[in-house]
Amino acid sequence: MRRRTVLAGLTAGLTAFGTGPASAGARHVLHVRPGDSVQAAVDAADAPGATIVVHPGTYREVVNVPVEKAELTIRGAGRDPRATVIVFDHAAGTVKPDGTTYGTAGSATLTSAAPGLTVRDLTVANDWLRADHPDITGTQAVAAYTYGDRTRFENVRLLAHQDTLFADTTALGTFDRQYFRHCHIEGDVDFVFGRATAVFEECRFHTLRRDVDFTPKGMVLAPSTARANPHGILAVRSRVTSGAEDGAYKLARPWVPSYETTAWPSLVVRDTWIGPGIDPVAPYTTMRDASPWQSMRFREYRNSGPGAVISAPENRPQLTAEEATAHTPRAYLRDWRPYEHP
């Protein structure tokens, strides 16, 4: 089973939860070790800009970072993100103790509304599997649901199947910014989606093998950008790889939620290697009963790889060199420049 694969080889042990040594004026640092709770550390992090260091191990829990935990950092103790895993297994259709279901957002393993959140050097996963729950139709199972401005993920693995990363905003008229660098994000259906101004730089998007008899077997990206926001999802200098057969996946489809019918999804994929798992002839598709993708703000620029071949130009609109100058990390993130800091 995939759950065992995700968690294989991780260490376990019991240590005490506590605060690390810090000099006067230093930021508050809390250490979490196997047997402790990451959520308990979040709750205890009462100093502005606190850091939670999560030591190697598996932490099977749901973690919620509330809005008042501004500038919080959650990081693995080492540089290998595979060594530290935060994981749980709720799906949208999972029944809660009160008899209702979690819904898509509520299924997330990690949820954050905090502005200035930094997550680095660890894995966030949702290992809920469709095959284990044939009675559940709400199969969305989110690894991370983030909607605070200036959210930064670096060297993070985000693992799930459907709806892995929900990059949202606090409100329809709020253009919250999120930045992902050197991240590995995998899934099968709409596994990077949402309304945020979200920049993915030098990331890997990996589509999973699915034993189903239909195509497309999934989509990588599903933006739901507000109409007033000039910037939606930007993927730059990244890679799109696949564990599925050639042409089994679409690169993207637009998402216009029923509760936000004015959305005008925006997506730019540029300077990115797109592997053979993406259908090169028709890389985009339209959600059921929605406006056609051709009416959305979907563009590409200088992509390469077998999944980026332009055999039907009308099926993959391209930016001009002049237009591309407006689609850079600096243009999307404005006065916030997380890419300039180590």
N, C-alpha and C positions, 0 to 999 in steps of 0.2 A: 504493500500500500504506500501511497505517496507520503502519508504522515510519517511513517517510519523512515523514509528516504530523507525527508527534510530534517529530521531530528537526529539522524544517525551520527554517532561519533562524538556527541557532545558530552562534556563532563558533568558530574553532579557532585554534590557535597553540601555540607551545612556549615555556615559561618554566621556570625552575628551581624546584624544591621547596625550601622553607625555612621558618624561623620569622620571624614578624613582630616588629617592635620592641616592647618592653614595658618599662615602668618596674619598679623593684624592687618585689617583692611582687605584681605583676600576674599574672593568669592566663597560662598558657602558650598562645600563639597560633601556629598553624601555617597557612600559606597553600598552597593547592593550585591549580595553573593547568593549562590544557590541555597534555597530554603527561605530566603527573604522575599519581599514583595516590592516590585517596581512601583506599584500604585502607592504603597505606604511611603516610599521615598518622595514621590510627587506631592503627596499630602503634607509631608514634613518640610518640603523645600519652601521656606517662608521668606528667604532673602532674595531681593531682586537679582536676577542673573545667576541663580544657583546652578550648580552642575551635579548631575547624577551619573556616577560611574557604575556601569553594570558589568560585573565580572563574568567570565565565561561560564556558560551553563544555559539551561532551558528554563524559561519562566512562563508557565502556562497560566495566563491570567489576562484579563481585560484591563487596559490602562487608559485612563481619561485625564487629560491635562486641561483644567478649566482656564477661562480667560484671564483670571487674576494671576496666573503663573507666568507672567511676561518674562521674556528673555531667558527662559529655562533651556538648559542643554541636557540632553540624555545621550550618553555615548557608551560604546563598548570600551572595556578596559584595554583592549589591544586593537591592532589595525585590521585583523581578519574578521569581517562581518559574520562569517559562518560560525564563529566561536560563541557568540552571544545571540540567543534567539528568544524573542517575545512572541508567543503564539497562543491562539485560542481557536475555537471552532463553532462560532455562531453563524447562522445564515439568516437571510431576510425572513424566511419562513419558519425559523425555529420558534417554538412556542415558549414564551416567558412564563415565570411562575404565576403571573396574574391572568394567564389565559390568552393574552394578545401575542402578537409576533414582533420580532425585533425590527423588521423593516431593513432596507438596504443600509442606511447610515448607522442604525443601531447594531448592525452585525459586526462592526469594526473591532479588530483587536486593539488598535491604538487610535484614539480620537483626540484631537487637539483643537481648541479654540484660542490658544494663547498666542498673542503677537510675539514675534521674535523667537519662536521655538527653533532650536537646532537639534537634529537627530543625526548621529554619525556612527559609523563603525559597528553596526549590528544588523540583525535580521528582524523584520516584523512579518509575521505570517498568519494566515488563516488557513488551517488545514482541514476545513470542512469539505467533504467529498460527496458529490451527487450519488455515487454508487452505493454509499452507505445509508442514504436516506431517500429511497425511491418514492416515499409518500409526501415529500416536501416539494412544492412547486416553486417556491421563492428561493431560487438557487444562488442569488447574489450573496457573496461572502467576502466582505471587505477586509483587507489587511490594515490599511491606514486611511482614516477620514480626517482631513486637515482643512481648516477654514480660518486660520488666523493670518493676518498680514505678516510678511517677512518670515515665512516658514522656510526653513532650509534643511534639506536632507543631503548628506554627503557620505559616499561609501556605504550605502545602505542597500540591503537586499529586501525587496518587497515581493512576497510570494503568496499566491492564491490562484483561483481559477477565474471566476466571473467577478468583475468589478474590484480588482485588486487595490487600486489607488483611487480614492475619491478626493479630488483636488477642488474644493469648493470655496465659497466666500461667505462672509457673515450675513450678507444681504444682497438683493438683486442689484442695487445701485452702488455696491461697494466693490472696488476692483482690487481685492486682496491679491498680493503677490507671493508666489512660491517658487523656490529654486531647488533643482535636483541636479547633483553633479556626481559623476562616477557611480551611479546607482544601477542595480540590476533589478528589473521589474518584469515579472512573468505572470502569465495568465492565459485565458482563452477568449472570453467574451467581454468586449468594452473594458479592458482591464486597466486603462488609464482614462479617466473621465471626469467631467465636472466643469464648473463655471469660472474657476480661478484664472488669473494671469499666471501661467505656469511655464517655466523655462526648464528644459531638460538638456543639459550639456554633457557630452561625453558619457551618455547613459546607454545601457543595453536593454532593449525591449525584446523579450523572448516569448514566442508563442508555443504553447504546449500541444503535445499530441492528443487528439481526441478520437475515441473509437465510436464515431457516429457515421451514418451513411448519407450525410448531406453536406453541401458546401454553399457558401463559405462556412467553415467550422468556427469562425469567430472573427473579431475585429480587435485591433490593437488600441485605437484611440477613439474616444467619443466625447468631443467638447460640447459644452452647452453655454457658451459665452453669452453674456448679456448684450443686447443690441447696441447699447451705448458704449460698450467697452471696445476700443480699437484693437486690443490685444488679447488673444485667447491662449492656446497652447502653442509653444514653440519648441521643436526638437532640433538641436543643432549639433553637428559633429558627433552623432550617435550611431548606433548599430541596431538593426532589426534582424534577429535571428529566429530560427524555428526548430522545434522538435517534430514538426508535422511534415507531411509530404509537400512537394512543390505546389505553389499556387493555392493552398488550402485556405489561406487567410486573406482578409481585406486589411488594408492599412488603417482605414478609419470609416466611421459613419457619424453624421451629426445627430446630436441628441437635443430635442426640443421637449423639455418636460411638460407634462400636462398642467403643472402648477406654474409654469413660466412660458407661456405660449409665445411671448415676444422674443425669446432667445434667438440669436443669430450666430450659430457656432463658427468659431474662427480657429483655424489650424494652419501652421506653416511647418513643414519638414524640409530642412535644408542641410546641405553638406553632410549628408547621412548615408551610410551604406545600408542598402535594403536587400536582404537575402532572398533566396528563391521561394521561401515560404509564403511570400506575398504575391498575389495575383498581379502581374505586371500590366496586363491589358486593361483590367478594370479594378484598380486598387481601392475604389471607394464604393460605398453602397448606401442605401437609404433605409432608415428604420421604418417599420410597418406603420402605415397610415400617417406618415409624416411628409413634410415638404422635401422635394428631391435634393440630394446633396449638391447638385449643380447650382442651386440657389444660395448656397452657403459660402463662407469665406475660407475655402480650402485652396492652398497653394503649395508648390514645391519649388526648390531651387538647388541646382547643382548636386543632386543626389547621384549615387553610383550603386553598382551591384545589379545582379540579375533581376531583382524585384523592382528596380527603378527604371528599366528600359521603357522608353517612350515610343510605343508602337502605335498608340492611338492618342494623339495630342489632346483631343477634346476630353479624354478621360482622366487626364492629370494636368490641370492648369499650372503654368509655371510663372514665377515672378520674373520681372525684368531685373537687370542689374541695379537700376535706379530704385525700383520698388524694394529690392532686398535690403537696402540700407535702413529701412524702417522696421526690419524684422531681425533684430539682434538682441542679445541679453540686455545690453545697456538701454535700448529703446523700450523694452518691455518692463524692466525693473526700475527705471528712472533714477531717482536719487539713492536708491538702495543698491549697493554693489557687492554682494556676497562673493562674487567670483574673484575679487581682488584680495581676499583674505585667505590664509592657509587653513 
